[in-house]
Amino acid sequence: MFLLFVACETVPVTGRQQLHLVPTEEINAESAKEYHAFLRKHRVSNNQEETQMVRRVGTDIEHAVERYLSLAHQSSRLSGYRWEFNLFQSKQVNAWCMPGGKVGVYTGIMPIAKDDAGLAVVMGHEIAHAVANHGDERISQELLAQLGGTALSEALGGTSEATQQIVMQAYGVGAEVGALLPYSRLQETEADHMGLIFMALAGYNPNRALEFWHDMERANKGPQPPEILSTHPVDSERIKNIRNFLPEAMKYYTGK
């Protein structure tokens, strides 16, 4: 059952105000169901070295996020989080993080990530989307767009089929991650910004992001562009933004 409320939240790092209609606990509960459904249908990788790499980097970023939010007095954003990091066998060049800290990385992206720092670019970015509640924000925007005034008021009072459909569309990774509601360019830039700071705090040099996204650009010129690029556009403007964020991110980097 979805109980909705109207509220605004402040995004960590950037300070942007965002719309937040659906309670976090409802989103986390629904996304957990979707995650477990995904686990039943998809095979985890048997590559122990790469699996440990995903869990090592993920845990480092988890601790960095917790530390950053604690200092910013925003630890409540992680309420109900149960972190989990898995590597899935798939040729897709992709990764994702669901609300509640469920992170999935596909084996197809590992050759581009190359090392721990390259993987930290990917996982820092995806975890930033979840920490910033970007999916929740997209759900709120869709609710307003699809339901409007009267219908939205009814949805605010309890269960709404339209609400459930939007949530499933946003977090239905059991179907295909590519079917997710796409993040806006603003949200992508915000996740890049936050991800650089999280990886730096975790002990990974944020300058590694430039090499990673240049490699993604080259991969995009192949016959089949990476799946991640369907919702994570790579262009010169993005790399320019990352260059602009690096001086701030480097303030958090002390190495391992």
C-alpha positions in Angstrom: 0.0 0.0 0.0 1.4 3.4 -1.0 0.8 6.3 1.4 1.9 9.5 -0.2 2.8 12.9 1.1 3.9 16.2 -0.4 7.4 17.3 0.6 10.6 18.7 -0.6 14.1 17.4 0.2 17.6 18.8 -0.1 20.0 16.8 -2.3 23.4 16.1 -0.6 26.5 17.9 -2.0 24.5 20.1 -4.5 21.9 21.5 -2.1 19.2 21.4 -4.8 15.6 21.2 -3.6 13.7 18.2 -5.1 10.1 17.0 -5.1 9.4 14.0 -2.9 5.9 12.6 -2.8 6.3 8.9 -1.9 7.6 7.9 1.6 11.1 6.5 1.5 10.0 3.3 3.4 7.4 2.6 0.7 9.9 3.0 -2.1 12.5 0.8 -0.3 10.0 -1.9 0.4 8.9 -2.0 -3.3 12.4 -1.9 -4.6 13.4 -4.7 -2.3 10.7 -6.9 -3.8 11.9 -6.1 -7.3 15.5 -6.8 -6.3 14.7 -10.3 -5.0 12.6 -11.0 -8.1 15.7 -10.0 -10.2 17.9 -12.4 -8.1 15.6 -15.3 -8.9 15.8 -14.6 -12.7 19.5 -13.6 -13.2 22.7 -15.5 -12.6 25.4 -14.0 -10.4 29.0 -14.3 -11.8 31.2 -17.2 -10.8 34.3 -15.0 -11.3 35.4 -14.8 -7.7 38.1 -12.1 -8.3 35.7 -9.7 -10.0 32.9 -10.4 -7.5 35.3 -9.6 -4.6 36.3 -6.4 -6.5 32.7 -5.3 -6.8 32.1 -6.0 -3.1 35.3 -4.4 -2.0 34.7 -1.2 -3.9 31.0 -1.1 -3.0 31.8 -1.4 0.7 34.4 1.4 0.5 31.9 3.7 -1.2 29.1 2.6 1.3 31.3 3.8 4.2 32.2 7.0 2.4 28.6 7.8 1.8 27.7 7.1 5.4 30.6 9.3 6.6 29.6 12.2 4.3 26.0 12.1 5.2 26.8 11.9 8.9 28.9 15.0 8.7 26.2 16.8 6.7 23.5 15.7 9.2 21.7 13.9 6.5 22.1 10.3 7.7 18.3 9.9 7.6 18.6 9.5 3.9 20.0 6.0 4.5 17.2 5.0 6.8 16.2 1.4 6.0 19.3 0.8 3.7 20.5 -2.8 3.7 23.6 -2.6 1.4 24.2 -5.5 -1.0 26.7 -5.7 -3.9 26.4 -8.3 -6.6 28.1 -9.0 -9.9 25.7 -10.5 -12.5 26.7 -12.5 -15.6 25.7 -10.4 -18.6 27.2 -8.9 -21.7 25.5 -5.6 -20.9 27.8 -2.8 -20.2 25.7 -1.5 -17.3 25.2 -1.1 -13.5 22.5 0.2 -11.2 21.7 0.9 -7.6 18.2 0.6 -6.2 16.8 2.5 -3.2 17.8 0.7 0.0 21.4 0.0 -1.3 20.9 -2.9 -3.6 23.7 -2.6 -6.2 24.0 -4.6 -9.4 27.0 -4.6 -11.7 27.1 -6.5 -15.0 30.2 -8.4 -16.1 30.1 -6.6 -19.4 31.3 -3.3 -17.8 34.3 -4.8 -16.0 36.7 -4.6 -19.0 36.0 -0.9 -19.3 36.2 -0.3 -15.5 39.6 -2.2 -15.6 40.5 -1.7 -11.9 39.1 -0.7 -8.5 39.3 3.0 -9.3 37.5 2.6 -12.6 34.8 0.5 -10.9 34.5 3.2 -8.2 33.6 5.7 -11.0 30.7 3.4 -12.0 29.5 2.5 -8.5 29.9 5.9 -7.1 27.8 7.4 -9.9 25.0 4.7 -9.5 25.0 4.9 -5.7 24.8 8.7 -6.0 21.5 8.3 -8.0 20.0 6.3 -5.1 21.4 8.5 -2.3 20.0 11.6 -4.1 16.6 9.9 -4.4 16.6 10.5 -8.2 14.3 7.6 -8.8 11.9 8.8 -6.2 12.0 12.3 -7.8 11.1 10.8 -11.2 8.2 8.9 -9.6 7.0 12.2 -8.1 7.3 14.0 -11.4 5.4 11.2 -13.2 2.7 11.2 -10.6 2.1 14.9 -11.0 2.2 14.6 -14.8 -0.1 11.6 -15.1 -2.5 12.1 -12.2 -2.9 15.9 -11.9 -4.9 17.7 -9.3 -7.9 15.7 -8.3 -6.5 12.3 -9.1 -3.3 13.1 -7.2 -5.3 14.1 -4.2 -7.0 10.7 -4.3 -3.7 8.9 -4.7 -2.4 10.9 -1.7 -5.1 9.2 0.4 -4.0 5.6 -0.2 -3.4 2.9 -2.8 -3.3 4.0 -6.4 -2.9 1.7 -9.3 -1.3 4.5 -11.3 1.2 5.0 -8.5 2.1 1.4 -8.4 2.6 1.2 -12.1 4.9 4.2 -12.0 7.0 2.8 -9.2 7.2 -0.6 -11.0 8.3 1.3 -14.1 10.9 3.2 -12.2 12.4 0.2 -10.4 11.3 -2.8 -12.4 14.8 -4.2 -12.8 13.2 -7.7 -12.9 12.2 -6.9 -16.5 15.0 -4.9 -18.0 17.1 -2.1 -16.4 16.9 -0.3 -19.8 13.2 0.1 -19.2 13.7 2.3 -16.2 12.5 5.9 -16.2 15.4 7.7 -17.6 17.2 10.2 -15.4 17.2 13.8 -16.6 20.4 15.5 -17.7 20.3 17.5 -14.4 20.2 14.3 -12.4 23.0 12.7 -14.4 25.2 15.7 -13.8 24.3 15.6 -10.1 25.2 11.9 -9.9 28.5 12.6 -11.6 29.2 15.4 -9.1 28.2 13.4 -6.0 29.9 10.2 -7.3 33.3 11.9 -7.6 33.1 13.1 -4.0 32.0 9.6 -2.7 34.8 7.8 -4.6 37.4 10.4 -3.4 36.2 9.9 0.2 36.5 6.1 -0.4 40.1 6.6 -1.3 39.9 6.4 -5.1 41.4 9.2 -7.2 38.5 11.0 -8.9 40.7 11.9 -11.9 40.1 8.3 -12.9 36.6 9.4 -14.0 38.0 11.2 -17.1 39.7 8.0 -18.4 36.6 5.9 -17.7 34.2 8.2 -19.6 36.6 8.6 -22.5 36.7 4.8 -22.7 32.9 4.8 -22.6 32.9 7.3 -25.5 35.1 5.0 -27.5 32.8 2.0 -26.7 29.8 4.1 -27.9 31.3 4.2 -31.4 31.1 0.5 -31.7 28.4 -1.5 -33.6 26.4 -1.9 -30.4 26.7 1.0 -27.9 26.8 -0.1 -24.2 23.4 -0.4 -22.5 24.4 2.1 -19.8 24.6 4.8 -22.4 20.8 4.6 -23.1 20.2 6.3 -19.7 23.7 7.7 -19.1 24.6 10.0 -22.1 28.3 10.5 -22.7 29.3 13.6 -24.5 31.9 16.4 -24.4 29.6 18.5 -22.1 29.6 15.7 -19.5 33.4 15.4 -19.5 33.7 19.1 -19.3 31.4 19.1 -16.2 33.5 16.4 -14.6 36.6 18.5 -15.1 34.9 21.3 -13.4 33.9 19.1 -10.4 37.4 17.6 -9.9 39.0 20.4 -7.9 36.2 20.1 -5.3 36.4 16.3 -5.3 40.2 16.3 -4.9 39.7 18.1 -1.6 38.2 14.8 -0.2 40.9 12.6 -1.7 43.7 11.5 0.6 44.5 8.1 -1.1 44.4 4.7 0.5 
